[in-house]
Every structure is written in structure tokens, then in C-alpha cells.
């Protein structure tokens, strides 16, 4: 299977830049928007892919399993969803804290190539195989 490495880096850069900006300027709407962008990956209209194409970022395909990256993006969407809920409930410190955690993990992946979500995905698969024999 193929993975668009530029799409992954684009997503990470977007989160790394915009989430701290949202926290710094107290823009919860930006957190909501990024949550919706990340959530859209499981629809026929992946908005982050559409945004990358609109900005004319060329694809860079690599032969690798996309499932760990989808899992990581899903985890990021869950945390941004929780951040959005906290912000809607007026819990700004917790909401922006969760959003900044997503930004930090995106930055680590962007700068050092370590994807915590991918790491968790692989270890969960290993644990499943160990306990189920599959």
C-alpha cells in the first residue's frame, strides 16, 4: 500500500502551527475547525487532502502501510474533539491543553519522525496477536 508522506507532513505542520496560535489568541473556532478537518478522514471528502491539493502541495508516495497513520490521525481527532468539548463547556485551560498536546505530538513527528499514534498502533497489534494468537 502507498502513503503520501507529504500529506502526513502537511497535516503535522498545520496542527503544529495553528493549534498554538488558537491557544495564544484564544480562538476556539480554530480548534473546532481543525477537529473537523481531522475527523473528515473517514469520509469520501477528506478535507485535509482537499486543502493540500488546493494549496498545490505535490504528493510524495511511499510504499508503507497507511493504517498506523490513520490510527494516529484518529487519536488526534479524538483529542481535538475532547479539546473542542472542553472549550464549548468553558474549560479553556483543559481544552487548550489537550489541543497543545496534539500540536506537540505533531511537532515531534514532524521534527524527529516519531509518531506516538503509530507506535501505539503497532504495540496494540502485537499485544492482540500475543493474546489471541492472530
C-alpha positions as CSV (number, residue, x, y, z in Angstrom):
1,X,0.0,0.0,0.0
2,X,1.1,3.6,-0.5
3,X,1.2,6.5,1.8
4,X,1.5,10.1,0.8
5,X,4.4,11.3,3.0
6,X,3.8,15.0,2.0
7,X,0.1,14.7,3.2
8,X,1.3,13.4,6.6
9,X,3.9,16.3,6.9
10,X,1.3,18.8,5.7
11,X,-1.2,17.6,8.4
12,X,1.5,17.8,11.1
13,X,2.7,21.3,10.0
14,X,-0.9,22.5,10.0
15,X,-1.5,21.3,13.6
16,X,1.9,22.5,14.8
17,X,1.3,26.0,13.5
18,X,-2.4,26.5,14.0
19,X,-3.2,24.9,17.4
20,X,-0.7,27.1,19.4
21,X,-2.0,30.1,17.5
22,X,-5.5,29.2,18.6
23,X,-4.4,28.9,22.2
24,X,-2.3,32.1,22.1
25,X,-5.1,34.2,20.6
26,X,-8.0,32.4,22.3
27,X,-9.6,31.2,19.1
28,X,-11.6,28.1,19.9
29,X,-13.2,28.2,16.5
30,X,-9.8,27.3,15.0
31,X,-9.6,24.2,17.3
32,X,-13.2,23.2,16.2
33,X,-12.2,23.6,12.5
34,X,-9.0,21.5,12.9
35,X,-11.1,18.9,14.7
36,X,-13.5,18.7,11.7
37,X,-10.6,18.6,9.3
38,X,-9.1,15.6,11.2
39,X,-12.4,13.9,11.6
40,X,-13.1,14.1,7.9
41,X,-10.5,11.4,7.1
42,X,-13.1,8.6,7.3
43,X,-15.4,10.3,4.8
44,X,-15.2,10.4,1.0
45,X,-14.3,14.1,1.4
46,X,-11.1,14.1,3.3
47,X,-10.8,17.9,3.9
48,X,-7.1,17.8,4.8
49,X,-6.4,16.1,1.5
50,X,-8.6,18.6,-0.3
51,X,-6.8,21.5,1.4
52,X,-3.3,20.1,0.4
53,X,-4.5,19.8,-3.2
54,X,-5.9,23.3,-3.1
55,X,-2.5,24.6,-2.0
56,X,-0.9,22.5,-4.7
57,X,1.4,20.5,-2.4
58,X,2.6,17.6,-4.6
59,X,2.2,14.1,-3.4
60,X,5.3,12.0,-2.3
61,X,4.2,8.4,-2.3
62,X,6.0,5.8,-0.2
63,X,5.4,2.1,0.0
64,X,4.1,1.6,3.6
65,X,1.1,0.6,5.5
66,X,-1.3,3.6,5.9
67,X,-3.2,2.0,8.9
68,X,-0.8,3.2,11.6
69,X,-1.1,6.8,10.3
70,X,-4.9,6.6,10.1
71,X,-5.0,5.3,13.7
72,X,-2.7,8.2,14.8
73,X,-4.9,10.8,13.0
74,X,-8.0,9.2,14.6
75,X,-6.4,9.6,18.0
76,X,-5.5,13.2,17.2
77,X,-9.1,13.8,16.2
78,X,-10.4,12.2,19.4
79,X,-8.2,14.5,21.5
80,X,-9.2,17.6,19.4
81,X,-12.8,16.5,19.9
82,X,-12.3,16.4,23.6
83,X,-10.5,19.8,23.4
84,X,-13.4,21.2,21.5
85,X,-15.9,19.9,24.0
86,X,-13.9,21.4,26.9
87,X,-13.8,24.7,25.1
88,X,-17.5,24.6,24.5
89,X,-18.1,24.0,28.2
90,X,-15.8,26.9,29.2
91,X,-12.9,24.8,30.4
92,X,-10.4,26.7,28.4
93,X,-7.3,25.5,30.3
94,X,-8.1,21.9,29.7
95,X,-9.3,22.4,26.2
96,X,-6.3,24.3,25.0
97,X,-4.0,21.9,27.0
98,X,-5.4,19.0,25.0
99,X,-5.1,20.9,21.8
100,X,-1.5,21.8,22.6
101,X,-0.7,18.1,23.4
102,X,-1.9,17.3,19.8
103,X,0.3,20.1,18.5
104,X,3.3,18.9,20.5
105,X,3.0,15.3,19.2
106,X,2.6,16.6,15.6
107,X,5.8,18.6,16.1
108,X,7.7,15.6,17.4
109,X,6.6,13.6,14.4
110,X,7.4,16.4,12.0
111,X,10.8,17.2,13.5
112,X,12.0,13.7,14.6
113,X,9.9,11.3,12.7
114,X,8.5,9.6,15.8
115,X,4.7,9.0,15.6
116,X,3.3,8.1,19.0
117,X,0.0,7.0,17.5
118,X,1.8,4.7,15.0
119,X,3.9,3.4,17.9
120,X,0.7,2.7,19.9
121,X,-1.0,1.1,16.9
122,X,1.9,-1.4,16.3
123,X,2.1,-2.3,20.0
124,X,-1.6,-2.8,20.2
125,X,-1.4,-5.1,17.2
126,X,1.5,-7.0,18.8
127,X,-0.5,-7.4,22.1
128,X,-3.6,-8.5,20.2
129,X,-1.5,-11.2,18.4
130,X,0.1,-12.3,21.6
131,X,-3.2,-12.8,23.4
132,X,-5.3,-14.0,20.5
133,X,-2.7,-15.9,18.5
134,X,-3.6,-14.0,15.4
